[in-house]
Amino acid sequence: AEYMGMGSWYVIFTKFTEQSKLHRFAKTAQANFWTAGSVRQAAEALEADSPFRFIAEKGLEGANKHPGLLGNVDFNTWVTMALQRAMGTVQSRLQNGPAVLATVGSTAPFVGLF
């Protein structure tokens, strides 16, 4: 039971820290991204570990990979798919941890029975 409590506090603290950092990245992206001269400049202006930079760079990669055989797919559709994959990656990284809290919460009522 003690380990479950420590594990819960660890997840809570790391999620709080992660969300605070993400909020800071979002404020920076909101303030600077749309005023840059190009998407490349905007992405490079963001911090290296920013999820917003990751998404922008994946969009640029998708745009660069479009010519050739992929030209049969509409450019906007191709870039949108690249952005959606990048956002899915970021979302899955953000969802680490709550399963631990759910498990602890579901077993907590039974701890006192043993």
CNS distance restraints for C-alpha pairs under 8 A (distance, minus, plus):
assign (resid   1 and name CA) (resid   5 and name CA) 6.44 0.50 0.50
assign (resid   1 and name CA) (resid 111 and name CA) 6.92 0.50 0.50
assign (resid   2 and name CA) (resid   6 and name CA) 6.31 0.50 0.50
assign (resid   3 and name CA) (resid   7 and name CA) 5.91 0.50 0.50
assign (resid   4 and name CA) (resid   8 and name CA) 6.04 0.50 0.50
assign (resid   4 and name CA) (resid 104 and name CA) 6.22 0.50 0.50
assign (resid   5 and name CA) (resid   9 and name CA) 6.27 0.50 0.50
assign (resid   6 and name CA) (resid  10 and name CA) 6.13 0.50 0.50
assign (resid   7 and name CA) (resid  11 and name CA) 6.25 0.50 0.50
assign (resid   7 and name CA) (resid 100 and name CA) 7.76 0.50 0.50
assign (resid   8 and name CA) (resid  12 and name CA) 6.10 0.50 0.50
assign (resid   8 and name CA) (resid 100 and name CA) 7.11 0.50 0.50
assign (resid   8 and name CA) (resid 101 and name CA) 5.86 0.50 0.50
assign (resid   8 and name CA) (resid 104 and name CA) 7.46 0.50 0.50
assign (resid   9 and name CA) (resid  13 and name CA) 5.98 0.50 0.50
assign (resid  10 and name CA) (resid  14 and name CA) 6.07 0.50 0.50
assign (resid  11 and name CA) (resid  15 and name CA) 5.90 0.50 0.50
assign (resid  11 and name CA) (resid  97 and name CA) 5.83 0.50 0.50
assign (resid  11 and name CA) (resid  98 and name CA) 7.50 0.50 0.50
assign (resid  11 and name CA) (resid 100 and name CA) 7.73 0.50 0.50
assign (resid  11 and name CA) (resid 101 and name CA) 7.55 0.50 0.50
assign (resid  12 and name CA) (resid  16 and name CA) 6.08 0.50 0.50
assign (resid  13 and name CA) (resid  17 and name CA) 6.18 0.50 0.50
assign (resid  14 and name CA) (resid  18 and name CA) 5.97 0.50 0.50
assign (resid  15 and name CA) (resid  19 and name CA) 5.97 0.50 0.50
assign (resid  15 and name CA) (resid  97 and name CA) 7.64 0.50 0.50
assign (resid  16 and name CA) (resid  20 and name CA) 6.12 0.50 0.50
assign (resid  17 and name CA) (resid  21 and name CA) 6.23 0.50 0.50
assign (resid  18 and name CA) (resid  22 and name CA) 6.11 0.50 0.50
assign (resid  19 and name CA) (resid  23 and name CA) 6.06 0.50 0.50
assign (resid  20 and name CA) (resid  24 and name CA) 6.34 0.50 0.50
assign (resid  21 and name CA) (resid  25 and name CA) 6.26 0.50 0.50
assign (resid  22 and name CA) (resid  26 and name CA) 6.10 0.50 0.50
assign (resid  22 and name CA) (resid  50 and name CA) 7.70 0.50 0.50
assign (resid  22 and name CA) (resid  51 and name CA) 7.83 0.50 0.50
assign (resid  23 and name CA) (resid  27 and name CA) 6.24 0.50 0.50
assign (resid  24 and name CA) (resid  28 and name CA) 6.30 0.50 0.50
assign (resid  25 and name CA) (resid  29 and name CA) 6.09 0.50 0.50
assign (resid  25 and name CA) (resid  47 and name CA) 7.82 0.50 0.50
assign (resid  25 and name CA) (resid  50 and name CA) 6.04 0.50 0.50
assign (resid  25 and name CA) (resid  51 and name CA) 7.73 0.50 0.50
assign (resid  25 and name CA) (resid  52 and name CA) 7.34 0.50 0.50
assign (resid  26 and name CA) (resid  30 and name CA) 5.97 0.50 0.50
assign (resid  26 and name CA) (resid  52 and name CA) 7.43 0.50 0.50
assign (resid  27 and name CA) (resid  31 and name CA) 6.11 0.50 0.50
assign (resid  28 and name CA) (resid  32 and name CA) 6.06 0.50 0.50
assign (resid  28 and name CA) (resid  33 and name CA) 7.80 0.50 0.50
assign (resid  28 and name CA) (resid  46 and name CA) 7.40 0.50 0.50
assign (resid  29 and name CA) (resid  33 and name CA) 5.06 0.50 0.50
assign (resid  29 and name CA) (resid  46 and name CA) 6.79 0.50 0.50
assign (resid  29 and name CA) (resid  52 and name CA) 6.96 0.50 0.50
assign (resid  30 and name CA) (resid  34 and name CA) 7.14 0.50 0.50
assign (resid  31 and name CA) (resid  35 and name CA) 7.79 0.50 0.50
assign (resid  32 and name CA) (resid  36 and name CA) 6.58 0.50 0.50
assign (resid  32 and name CA) (resid  42 and name CA) 7.08 0.50 0.50
assign (resid  32 and name CA) (resid  45 and name CA) 7.79 0.50 0.50
assign (resid  33 and name CA) (resid  39 and name CA) 7.75 0.50 0.50
assign (resid  33 and name CA) (resid  42 and name CA) 4.91 0.50 0.50
assign (resid  33 and name CA) (resid  43 and name CA) 7.29 0.50 0.50
assign (resid  33 and name CA) (resid  45 and name CA) 7.82 0.50 0.50
assign (resid  33 and name CA) (resid  46 and name CA) 7.92 0.50 0.50
assign (resid  34 and name CA) (resid  42 and name CA) 7.35 0.50 0.50
assign (resid  35 and name CA) (resid  42 and name CA) 7.87 0.50 0.50
assign (resid  36 and name CA) (resid  41 and name CA) 6.14 0.50 0.50
assign (resid  36 and name CA) (resid  42 and name CA) 5.16 0.50 0.50
assign (resid  37 and name CA) (resid  41 and name CA) 6.41 0.50 0.50
assign (resid  37 and name CA) (resid  42 and name CA) 7.29 0.50 0.50
assign (resid  38 and name CA) (resid  42 and name CA) 6.15 0.50 0.50
assign (resid  39 and name CA) (resid  43 and name CA) 6.04 0.50 0.50
assign (resid  39 and name CA) (resid  56 and name CA) 7.34 0.50 0.50
assign (resid  39 and name CA) (resid  60 and name CA) 7.79 0.50 0.50
assign (resid  40 and name CA) (resid  44 and name CA) 6.17 0.50 0.50
assign (resid  40 and name CA) (resid  57 and name CA) 7.71 0.50 0.50
assign (resid  40 and name CA) (resid  60 and name CA) 7.45 0.50 0.50
assign (resid  41 and name CA) (resid  45 and name CA) 6.15 0.50 0.50
assign (resid  42 and name CA) (resid  46 and name CA) 6.75 0.50 0.50
assign (resid  43 and name CA) (resid  52 and name CA) 7.85 0.50 0.50
assign (resid  43 and name CA) (resid  53 and name CA) 5.11 0.50 0.50
assign (resid  43 and name CA) (resid  56 and name CA) 5.89 0.50 0.50
assign (resid  43 and name CA) (resid  57 and name CA) 6.58 0.50 0.50
assign (resid  44 and name CA) (resid  48 and name CA) 7.93 0.50 0.50
assign (resid  44 and name CA) (resid  53 and name CA) 7.38 0.50 0.50
assign (resid  46 and name CA) (resid  50 and name CA) 6.62 0.50 0.50
assign (resid  46 and name CA) (resid  52 and name CA) 7.60 0.50 0.50
assign (resid  46 and name CA) (resid  53 and name CA) 5.82 0.50 0.50
assign (resid  47 and name CA) (resid  53 and name CA) 7.06 0.50 0.50
assign (resid  48 and name CA) (resid  53 and name CA) 6.89 0.50 0.50
assign (resid  49 and name CA) (resid  53 and name CA) 7.41 0.50 0.50
assign (resid  49 and name CA) (resid  54 and name CA) 7.65 0.50 0.50
assign (resid  50 and name CA) (resid  54 and name CA) 6.51 0.50 0.50
assign (resid  51 and name CA) (resid  55 and name CA) 6.24 0.50 0.50
assign (resid  51 and name CA) (resid  90 and name CA) 6.53 0.50 0.50
assign (resid  52 and name CA) (resid  56 and name CA) 6.17 0.50 0.50
assign (resid  53 and name CA) (resid  57 and name CA) 5.99 0.50 0.50
assign (resid  54 and name CA) (resid  58 and name CA) 6.18 0.50 0.50
assign (resid  54 and name CA) (resid  86 and name CA) 7.25 0.50 0.50
assign (resid  55 and name CA) (resid  59 and name CA) 6.25 0.50 0.50
assign (resid  55 and name CA) (resid  83 and name CA) 6.16 0.50 0.50
assign (resid  55 and name CA) (resid  86 and name CA) 5.30 0.50 0.50
assign (resid  55 and name CA) (resid  87 and name CA) 6.41 0.50 0.50
assign (resid  56 and name CA) (resid  60 and name CA) 6.29 0.50 0.50
assign (resid  56 and name CA) (resid  83 and name CA) 7.62 0.50 0.50
assign (resid  57 and name CA) (resid  61 and name CA) 6.11 0.50 0.50
assign (resid  58 and name CA) (resid  62 and name CA) 6.08 0.50 0.50
assign (resid  58 and name CA) (resid  82 and name CA) 6.26 0.50 0.50
assign (resid  58 and name CA) (resid  83 and name CA) 6.40 0.50 0.50
assign (resid  58 and name CA) (resid  86 and name CA) 6.35 0.50 0.50
assign (resid  59 and name CA) (resid  63 and name CA) 6.22 0.50 0.50
assign (resid  59 and name CA) (resid  79 and name CA) 5.78 0.50 0.50
assign (resid  59 and name CA) (resid  80 and name CA) 7.63 0.50 0.50
assign (resid  59 and name CA) (resid  82 and name CA) 5.67 0.50 0.50
assign (resid  59 and name CA) (resid  83 and name CA) 5.26 0.50 0.50
assign (resid  60 and name CA) (resid  64 and name CA) 6.20 0.50 0.50
assign (resid  60 and name CA) (resid  79 and name CA) 7.91 0.50 0.50
assign (resid  61 and name CA) (resid  65 and name CA) 6.16 0.50 0.50
assign (resid  62 and name CA) (resid  66 and name CA) 6.33 0.50 0.50
assign (resid  62 and name CA) (resid  78 and name CA) 6.77 0.50 0.50
assign (resid  62 and name CA) (resid  79 and name CA) 5.30 0.50 0.50
assign (resid  62 and name CA) (resid  82 and name CA) 5.54 0.50 0.50
assign (resid  63 and name CA) (resid  75 and name CA) 7.37 0.50 0.50
assign (resid  63 and name CA) (resid  78 and name CA) 7.50 0.50 0.50
assign (resid  63 and name CA) (resid  79 and name CA) 5.72 0.50 0.50
assign (resid  65 and name CA) (resid  70 and name CA) 7.53 0.50 0.50
assign (resid  66 and name CA) (resid  70 and name CA) 5.24 0.50 0.50
assign (resid  66 and name CA) (resid  71 and name CA) 5.74 0.50 0.50
assign (resid  66 and name CA) (resid  75 and name CA) 6.63 0.50 0.50
assign (resid  66 and name CA) (resid  78 and name CA) 7.03 0.50 0.50
assign (resid  67 and name CA) (resid  71 and name CA) 5.05 0.50 0.50
assign (resid  71 and name CA) (resid  75 and name CA) 7.21 0.50 0.50
assign (resid  73 and name CA) (resid  77 and name CA) 6.93 0.50 0.50
assign (resid  73 and name CA) (resid  78 and name CA) 6.38 0.50 0.50
assign (resid  74 and name CA) (resid  78 and name CA) 6.18 0.50 0.50
assign (resid  75 and name CA) (resid  79 and name CA) 6.23 0.50 0.50
assign (resid  76 and name CA) (resid  80 and name CA) 5.99 0.50 0.50
assign (resid  77 and name CA) (resid  81 and name CA) 6.11 0.50 0.50
assign (resid  78 and name CA) (resid  82 and name CA) 6.36 0.50 0.50
assign (resid  79 and name CA) (resid  83 and name CA) 6.20 0.50 0.50
assign (resid  80 and name CA) (resid  84 and name CA) 6.08 0.50 0.50
assign (resid  81 and name CA) (resid  85 and name CA) 6.19 0.50 0.50
assign (resid  82 and name CA) (resid  86 and name CA) 6.32 0.50 0.50
assign (resid  83 and name CA) (resid  87 and name CA) 6.14 0.50 0.50
assign (resid  84 and name CA) (resid  88 and name CA) 6.06 0.50 0.50
assign (resid  85 and name CA) (resid  89 and name CA) 6.29 0.50 0.50
assign (resid  86 and name CA) (resid  90 and name CA) 6.37 0.50 0.50
assign (resid  87 and name CA) (resid  91 and name CA) 6.07 0.50 0.50
assign (resid  88 and name CA) (resid  92 and name CA) 6.11 0.50 0.50
assign (resid  89 and name CA) (resid  93 and name CA) 6.36 0.50 0.50
assign (resid  90 and name CA) (resid  94 and name CA) 6.33 0.50 0.50
assign (resid  91 and name CA) (resid  95 and name CA) 6.33 0.50 0.50
assign (resid  92 and name CA) (resid  96 and name CA) 7.01 0.50 0.50
assign (resid  97 and name CA) (resid 101 and name CA) 6.97 0.50 0.50
assign (resid  98 and name CA) (resid 102 and name CA) 6.21 0.50 0.50
assign (resid  99 and name CA) (resid 103 and name CA) 6.14 0.50 0.50
assign (resid 100 and name CA) (resid 104 and name CA) 6.19 0.50 0.50
assign (resid 101 and name CA) (resid 105 and name CA) 5.95 0.50 0.50
assign (resid 102 and name CA) (resid 106 and name CA) 6.06 0.50 0.50
assign (resid 103 and name CA) (resid 107 and name CA) 6.25 0.50 0.50
assign (resid 104 and name CA) (resid 108 and name CA) 5.81 0.50 0.50
assign (resid 105 and name CA) (resid 109 and name CA) 7.76 0.50 0.50
assign (resid 107 and name CA) (resid 111 and name CA) 6.69 0.50 0.50
assign (resid 108 and name CA) (resid 112 and name CA) 7.87 0.50 0.50
assign (resid 110 and name CA) (resid 114 and name CA) 7.45 0.50 0.50
